[in-house]
């Protein structure tokens, strides 16, 4: 599962798609060595460009811990600093991340925990969806 996700991520990043900035953002983040501290726990990429059981949409990334009982959904969007619609795009990306978190929760067992965040900065800036999501993560650690 993990090997397939890494392979899929590499293939996705090499595609010449209209959203190649997003492809590059995802690739740079997944393959960078110095990820944010949270990724010391969520170090396994288990899904890349995945379709939830609902059949609607396509999530970007799902990471897991070693025990495969805690997951982190990451929705990526290449948003440039001077983009006049940056705030609107971040809001949409957060909404998508919440949706994919809910989809993954539906697919997993009740005792498995899912957190969510977004990746929007060109250099791999990860953020939890909001303070409540971050606090929930800190509470269980």
Backbone as CSV, one residue per row, in Angstrom:
resi,resn,N_x,N_y,N_z,CA_x,CA_y,CA_z,C_x,C_y,C_z
1,UNK,0.832,-1.205,0.000,0.000,0.000,0.000,0.870,1.259,0.000
2,UNK,1.854,1.299,0.907,2.723,2.474,1.002,3.543,2.648,-0.268
3,UNK,4.110,1.563,-0.772,4.939,1.636,-1.974,4.112,2.097,-3.169
4,UNK,2.887,1.596,-3.280,2.017,2.003,-4.379,1.693,3.488,-4.321
5,UNK,1.467,4.018,-3.131,1.153,5.439,-2.987,2.339,6.299,-3.402
6,UNK,3.546,5.908,-3.019,4.740,6.665,-3.410,4.928,6.624,-4.928
7,UNK,4.708,5.469,-5.514,4.841,5.318,-6.961,3.795,6.195,-7.675
8,UNK,2.571,6.149,-7.157,1.500,6.955,-7.750,1.808,8.448,-7.625
9,UNK,2.370,8.843,-6.483,2.727,10.243,-6.274,3.797,10.674,-7.277
10,UNK,4.778,9.828,-7.481,5.841,10.152,-8.445,5.253,10.289,-9.848
11,UNK,4.389,9.364,-10.245,3.762,9.438,-11.567,2.894,10.682,-11.694
12,UNK,2.135,10.977,-10.651,1.262,12.159,-10.660,2.091,13.421,-10.849
13,UNK,3.225,13.516,-10.176,4.040,14.721,-10.243,4.674,14.909,-11.616
14,UNK,4.769,13.831,-12.387,5.378,13.911,-13.707,4.369,14.202,-14.819
15,UNK,3.096,14.213,-14.491,2.071,14.459,-15.499,2.121,15.891,-16.002
16,UNK,1.855,16.055,-17.259,1.739,17.403,-17.828,0.259,17.765,-17.841
17,UNK,-0.240,18.143,-16.678,-1.648,18.471,-16.526,-1.784,19.980,-16.351
18,UNK,-2.986,20.490,-16.547,-3.196,21.927,-16.339,-2.852,22.368,-14.912
19,UNK,-2.944,21.462,-13.962,-2.639,21.806,-12.571,-1.229,21.356,-12.193
20,UNK,-0.296,21.520,-13.107,1.065,21.037,-12.844,1.716,21.741,-11.662
21,UNK,1.282,22.975,-11.329,1.805,23.633,-10.131,1.438,22.821,-8.889
22,UNK,0.212,22.294,-8.872,-0.214,21.442,-7.754,0.583,20.142,-7.752
23,UNK,0.802,19.570,-8.917,1.609,18.344,-9.024,2.988,18.588,-8.430
24,UNK,3.578,19.725,-8.758,4.918,20.045,-8.258,4.896,20.272,-6.752
25,UNK,3.864,20.957,-6.271,3.718,21.201,-4.829,3.641,19.878,-4.064
26,UNK,2.814,18.968,-4.549,2.648,17.664,-3.911,3.966,16.891,-3.933
27,UNK,4.594,16.846,-5.081,5.851,16.117,-5.216,6.929,16.698,-4.307
28,UNK,7.084,18.011,-4.318,8.101,18.647,-3.482,7.864,18.333,-2.011
29,UNK,6.608,18.355,-1.607,6.288,18.104,-0.204,6.544,16.649,0.179
30,UNK,6.050,15.733,-0.624,6.171,14.316,-0.301,7.638,13.883,-0.248
31,UNK,8.448,14.393,-1.146,9.828,13.925,-1.232,10.828,14.807,-0.483
32,UNK,10.364,15.872,0.159,11.306,16.701,0.926,11.692,16.007,2.221
33,UNK,12.874,16.280,2.685,13.380,15.621,3.890,12.905,16.300,5.172
34,UNK,12.847,17.585,5.193,12.532,18.328,6.423,11.075,18.778,6.452
35,UNK,10.201,17.820,6.642,8.774,18.140,6.749,8.491,18.703,8.139
36,UNK,7.336,19.354,8.313,6.949,19.837,9.646,6.942,18.696,10.666
37,UNK,7.087,19.044,11.933,7.237,18.067,13.025,6.143,17.008,13.047
38,UNK,4.919,17.363,12.698,3.814,16.397,12.737,4.103,15.168,11.870
39,UNK,4.920,15.339,10.850,5.184,14.231,9.936,6.231,13.258,10.477
40,UNK,6.712,13.506,11.686,7.521,12.479,12.359,6.604,11.324,12.760
41,UNK,5.360,11.668,13.077,4.378,10.622,13.384,3.752,10.085,12.105
42,UNK,3.296,10.967,11.247,2.617,10.564,10.010,3.641,10.468,8.885
43,UNK,4.478,9.440,8.960,5.591,9.368,8.014,5.334,8.458,6.823
44,UNK,4.176,7.812,6.792,3.885,6.889,5.694,2.802,7.464,4.780
45,UNK,3.144,7.668,3.526,2.155,8.072,2.536,1.404,6.816,2.121
46,UNK,0.098,6.772,2.393,-0.668,5.554,2.084,-1.646,5.743,0.919
47,UNK,-1.944,6.991,0.593,-2.807,7.249,-0.563,-2.363,8.543,-1.231
48,UNK,-2.399,8.527,-2.557,-2.083,9.724,-3.337,-3.064,9.785,-4.491
49,UNK,-3.727,10.912,-4.638,-4.753,11.066,-5.675,-5.749,9.914,-5.599
50,UNK,-6.463,9.860,-4.494,-7.368,8.750,-4.205,-8.823,9.172,-4.369
51,UNK,-9.634,8.210,-4.725,-11.069,8.429,-4.870,-11.770,7.764,-3.694
52,UNK,-12.536,8.548,-2.923,-13.238,7.949,-1.780,-14.330,6.980,-2.232
53,UNK,-14.794,6.158,-1.309,-15.856,5.190,-1.625,-17.116,5.864,-2.153
54,UNK,-17.324,7.128,-1.785,-18.501,7.852,-2.272,-18.450,8.033,-3.785
55,UNK,-17.240,7.903,-4.355,-17.081,8.053,-5.798,-17.016,9.498,-6.248
56,UNK,-17.118,10.435,-5.325,-17.118,11.838,-5.693,-15.814,12.510,-5.281
57,UNK,-15.173,13.135,-6.247,-13.959,13.876,-5.969,-12.721,13.007,-5.965
58,UNK,-11.598,13.682,-5.765,-10.324,12.985,-5.686,-9.456,13.705,-4.663
59,UNK,-9.186,13.004,-3.558,-8.347,13.567,-2.507,-6.890,13.532,-2.919
60,UNK,-6.076,14.380,-2.290,-4.674,14.460,-2.679,-3.796,13.450,-1.937
61,UNK,-3.647,13.600,-0.629,-2.702,12.770,0.116,-3.307,12.269,1.421
62,UNK,-2.921,11.059,1.801,-3.249,10.530,3.130,-1.979,9.913,3.685
63,UNK,-1.598,10.354,4.880,-0.444,9.818,5.586,-0.941,9.025,6.782
64,UNK,-0.119,8.080,7.260,-0.490,7.316,8.460,0.711,7.208,9.385
65,UNK,0.403,6.817,10.623,1.462,6.510,11.580,1.897,5.058,11.375
66,UNK,2.884,4.618,12.153,3.401,3.248,12.009,2.337,2.182,12.251
67,UNK,1.445,2.433,13.196,0.431,1.441,13.566,-0.775,1.426,12.630
68,UNK,-0.829,2.364,11.704,-1.957,2.493,10.770,-3.281,2.670,11.511
69,UNK,-3.252,3.396,12.631,-4.497,3.668,13.356,-4.779,5.172,13.464
70,UNK,-3.870,5.979,12.942,-4.056,7.436,12.901,-3.649,7.916,11.513
71,UNK,-4.497,8.768,10.957,-4.303,9.198,9.578,-4.380,10.712,9.483
72,UNK,-3.718,11.248,8.466,-3.734,12.677,8.210,-4.060,12.898,6.739
73,UNK,-5.214,13.513,6.490,-5.641,13.857,5.135,-5.063,15.228,4.813
74,UNK,-4.405,15.337,3.674,-3.826,16.615,3.257,-4.335,16.948,1.864
75,UNK,-5.007,18.069,1.767,-5.477,18.566,0.474,-4.531,19.671,0.036
76,UNK,-4.009,19.564,-1.182,-3.015,20.519,-1.681,-3.604,21.416,-2.759
77,UNK,-3.172,22.660,-2.748,-3.574,23.602,-3.780,-2.449,24.613,-3.947
78,UNK,-1.938,24.742,-5.155,-0.883,25.727,-5.424,-1.526,27.107,-5.481
79,UNK,-1.274,27.900,-4.461,-1.826,29.254,-4.390,-0.647,30.211,-4.238
80,UNK,-0.493,31.063,-5.201,0.639,31.973,-5.190,0.344,33.221,-4.357
81,UNK,1.384,33.773,-3.767,1.254,34.903,-2.837,0.429,36.057,-3.382
82,UNK,0.621,36.384,-4.631,-0.031,37.565,-5.197,-1.352,37.258,-5.891
83,UNK,-1.859,36.068,-5.694,-3.140,35.667,-6.271,-4.254,36.439,-5.570
84,UNK,-5.039,37.176,-6.331,-6.111,37.996,-5.752,-7.213,37.148,-5.129
85,UNK,-7.302,35.902,-5.519,-8.333,35.011,-4.987,-7.762,34.012,-3.980
86,UNK,-6.593,34.318,-3.418,-5.906,33.385,-2.513,-6.779,33.003,-1.324
87,UNK,-7.417,33.972,-0.700,-8.250,33.687,0.478,-9.399,32.749,0.107
88,UNK,-10.037,33.037,-1.002,-11.154,32.220,-1.493,-10.681,30.790,-1.803
89,UNK,-9.512,30.665,-2.398,-8.977,29.345,-2.750,-8.605,28.555,-1.501
90,UNK,-8.041,29.216,-0.486,-7.712,28.518,0.766,-8.985,28.005,1.442
91,UNK,-10.017,28.825,1.417,-11.301,28.436,2.017,-11.850,27.189,1.309
92,UNK,-11.786,27.178,-0.005,-12.261,26.028,-0.776,-11.413,24.788,-0.472
93,UNK,-10.107,24.978,-0.350,-9.211,23.865,-0.057,-9.513,23.282,1.318
94,UNK,-9.802,24.139,2.293,-10.186,23.659,3.632,-11.485,22.847,3.565
95,UNK,-12.439,23.344,2.792,-13.716,22.647,2.638,-13.484,21.261,2.016
96,UNK,-12.630,21.197,1.014,-12.321,19.909,0.379,-11.651,18.960,1.377
97,UNK,-10.735,19.483,2.165,-10.033,18.657,3.141,-11.006,18.096,4.177
98,UNK,-11.958,18.910,4.623,-12.986,18.429,5.568,-13.805,17.302,4.944
99,UNK,-14.163,17.487,3.682,-14.946,16.485,2.971,-14.179,15.155,2.893
100,UNK,-12.894,15.207,2.494,-12.110,13.973,2.364,-11.823,13.349,3.726
101,UNK,-11.714,14.166,4.753,-11.566,13.623,6.108,-12.809,12.806,6.460
102,UNK,-13.985,13.375,6.214,-15.244,12.678,6.503,-15.351,11.390,5.680
103,UNK,-14.943,11.441,4.421,-14.978,10.240,3.573,-14.076,9.154,4.127
104,UNK,-12.870,9.536,4.536,-11.936,8.545,5.071,-12.444,7.976,6.390
105,UNK,-13.019,8.819,7.232,-13.588,8.340,8.499,-14.662,7.292,8.237
106,UNK,-15.466,7.495,7.193,-16.501,6.522,6.835,-15.914,5.184,6.394
107,UNK,-14.725,5.223,5.820,-14.099,4.006,5.303,-13.332,3.219,6.373
108,UNK,-12.969,3.879,7.465,-12.119,3.252,8.480,-12.932,2.726,9.654
109,UNK,-12.274,1.972,10.515,-12.900,1.494,11.741,-13.082,2.656,12.708
110,UNK,-14.017,2.496,13.634,-14.326,3.562,14.588,-13.151,3.944,15.480
111,UNK,-12.263,3.000,15.751,-11.143,3.306,16.649,-9.959,3.956,15.928
112,UNK,-10.072,4.150,14.642,-9.028,4.833,13.891,-9.339,6.328,13.841
113,UNK,-8.316,7.147,13.999,-8.496,8.596,14.107,-7.990,9.265,12.836
114,UNK,-8.745,10.265,12.368,-8.366,11.006,11.166,-8.271,12.490,11.500
115,UNK,-7.162,13.083,11.102,-6.960,14.528,11.197,-6.875,15.066,9.782
116,UNK,-6.964,16.379,9.645,-6.912,16.945,8.297,-6.201,18.285,8.296
117,UNK,-5.628,18.577,7.134,-4.945,19.852,6.955,-4.847,20.197,5.489
118,UNK,-4.204,21.320,5.232,-4.042,21.773,3.853,-2.575,22.109,3.591
119,UNK,-2.232,22.044,2.345,-0.902,22.383,1.870,-1.112,23.401,0.753
120,UNK,-0.747,24.665,1.004,-1.062,25.686,0.009,0.111,26.543,-0.437
121,UNK,1.151,26.559,0.331,2.253,27.446,-0.020,3.154,26.780,-1.053
122,UNK,3.706,27.552,-1.956,4.574,26.965,-2.983,5.747,26.173,-2.411
123,UNK,6.177,26.460,-1.205,7.316,25.743,-0.627,6.890,24.731,0.429
124,UNK,5.667,24.252,0.369,5.263,23.157,1.249,4.799,23.554,2.626
125,UNK,4.038,24.620,2.745,3.538,25.051,4.046,2.297,24.278,4.456
126,UNK,2.448,23.390,5.432,1.316,22.616,5.926,0.636,23.373,7.057
127,UNK,-0.692,23.309,7.089,-1.481,23.888,8.184,-2.618,22.930,8.500
128,UNK,-2.946,22.806,9.801,-4.170,22.099,10.149,-5.343,22.912,9.603
129,UNK,-6.500,22.284,9.491,-7.671,22.990,8.977,-7.963,24.255,9.764
130,UNK,-7.875,24.129,11.076,-8.142,25.272,11.944,-7.569,24.973,13.322
131,UNK,-7.719,25.899,14.244,-7.169,25.708,15.591,-7.798,24.515,16.305
132,UNK,-9.090,24.293,16.088,-9.772,23.167,16.737,-9.155,21.840,16.289
133,UNK,-8.842,21.722,15.024,-8.227,20.499,14.492,-6.831,20.311,15.102
134,UNK,-6.069,21.387,15.159,-4.727,21.313,15.756,-4.812,20.933,17.230
135,UNK,-5.743,21.565,17.954,-5.907,21.275,19.376,-6.315,19.828,19.614
136,UNK,-7.180,19.294,18.753,-7.591,17.902,18.872,-6.377,16.986,18.697
137,UNK,-5.528,17.308,17.740,-4.320,16.508,17.531,-3.425,16.574,18.764
138,UNK,-3.203,17.763,19.290,-2.328,17.933,20.454,-2.889,17.231,21.695
139,UNK,-4.207,17.211,21.795,-4.876,16.585,22.940,-4.623,15.079,23.006
140,UNK,-4.599,14.423,21.869,-4.418,12.966,21.852,-2.951,12.564,21.850
141,UNK,-2.071,13.525,21.814,-0.625,13.206,21.829,-0.027,13.387,23.185
